[in-house]
């Protein structure tokens, strides 16, 4: 059941909620990418898990966008999704918006 607009506004104004959203944003970006790419390849979560040598529940956790994913897992995920994994550092203010974590 959708939440009323007043509830969504109240939640967005809560500093703890905003901090949690900011903390989870990179994981949500990865989740969206994985879901999109998996669909492009016509893979189920089970088939992707098989390609990675992991469990269906591990793929489900990644796609939820709510959990930390290790670099080793991201590397295996990239291979299974037939994409290149890119990781790096940038100079500049830490407050600057993060760039995409996963690139085709």
Secondary structure, 3 states (H helix, E strand, C coil): CCCCHHHHHHHHHCHHHHHHHHHHHHHHHHHHHHHHHHHHHCCCHHHHHHHHCCCHHHHHHHHHCCCCCCHHHHHHHHHHCCCCCCCCCCCCCCCCCCCCCCCC
